[in-house]
Amino acid sequence: MVKPIKRMRRRAEKGILCLQQMMLLIAATILQASLVMHAMSQGMLLVARAVAVVKIARQDEQDEQEEEEEEHGVKGVEEAEASHVDVARTEIIHQIVDPGAAAAAAAGVGRGRSPARRGPGKGGGKKGGDADPNEEVTTLFLSGLPDDAREEEVRADLESCGEIIKVVVMKRGSDRNAFVRFQNVRDAHRCMDDLADGKIEVCGQRGGVKAEMARRNTN
């Protein structure tokens, strides 16, 4: 009688031990599942951050494109204004320079030292309607300049001839011309002679630039 009871007790103890092992296994499984869930949540968080970074990058690109478009629009307006300025300067050419003499200078005919283009005391007066007859003409008209000629370059290259009061560079058709006003007529004539002899380099170009006295001074 005693032996069967002991056997039943042992079986019960084994059953309890198996049950405890199963509970431990279940607890370990639950722990692993929670770790997996935590890892998945971290992964989703990283994905969300990556998506946010991509959205920000795209937004920055769009902002840059909009800024570039705005800049191009501003540049277009500035170019339009510049074209209007060129037209106005062309009108100045027609008023100041004798069209026939300007064409001859562009074709390389003569040195353009006609008496009508000199100031009083140098062989002739000015014929402008509103011009001061007592004002000495000290302005040169230059033709045949390079397409990229700038006023500051022309001034720097010609200052060796004398003090320059004003330089105006403008485009007339396919040609680029300039008015250069000197302090006195002697310096203007010296500059005209040096250009004709090829002694001066203007905007990186030696020779090919024609000079003549303007009919009146540029303001």
Rosetta blueprint (number, residue, H / E / L):
1 M L
2 V H
3 K H
4 P H
5 I H
6 K H
7 R H
8 M H
9 R H
10 R H
11 R H
12 A H
13 E H
14 K H
15 G H
16 I H
17 L H
18 C H
19 L H
20 Q H
21 Q H
22 M H
23 M H
24 L H
25 L H
26 I H
27 A H
28 A H
29 T H
30 I H
31 L H
32 Q H
33 A H
34 S H
35 L H
36 V H
37 M H
38 H H
39 A H
40 M H
41 S H
42 Q H
43 G H
44 M H
45 L H
46 L H
47 V H
48 A H
49 R H
50 A H
51 V H
52 A H
53 V H
54 V H
55 K H
56 I H
57 A H
58 R H
59 Q H
60 D H
61 E H
62 Q H
63 D H
64 E H
65 Q H
66 E H
67 E H
68 E H
69 E H
70 E H
71 E H
72 H H
73 G H
74 V H
75 K H
76 G H
77 V H
78 E H
79 E H
80 A H
81 E H
82 A H
83 S H
84 H H
85 V H
86 D H
87 V H
88 A H
89 R H
90 T H
91 E H
92 I H
93 I H
94 H H
95 Q H
96 I H
97 V L
98 D L
99 P H
100 G H
101 A H
102 A H
103 A H
104 A H
105 A H
106 A H
107 A L
108 G L
109 V L
110 G L
111 R L
112 G L
113 R L
114 S L
115 P H
116 A H
117 R H
118 R L
119 G L
120 P L
121 G L
122 K L
123 G L
124 G L
125 G L
126 K L
127 K L
128 G L
129 G L
130 D L
131 A L
132 D L
133 P L
134 N L
135 E L
136 E L
137 V L
138 T L
139 T E
140 L E
141 F E
142 L E
143 S E
144 G E
145 L E
146 P L
147 D L
148 D L
149 A L
150 R L
151 E H
152 E H
153 E H
154 V H
155 R H
156 A H
157 D H
158 L H
159 E H
160 S H
161 C H
162 G L
163 E L
164 I E
165 I E
166 K E
167 V E
168 V E
169 V E
170 M E
171 K E
172 R E
173 G L
174 S L
175 D E
176 R E
177 N E
178 A E
179 F E
180 V E
181 R E
182 F E
183 Q L
184 N L
185 V H
186 R H
187 D H
188 A H
189 H H
190 R H
191 C H
192 M H
193 D H
194 D H
195 L H
196 A H
197 D L
198 G L
199 K L
200 I L
201 E E
202 V E
203 C L
204 G L
205 Q E
206 R E
207 G L
208 G L
209 V L
210 K E
211 A E
212 E E
213 M E
214 A L
215 R L
216 R L
217 N L
218 T L
219 N L
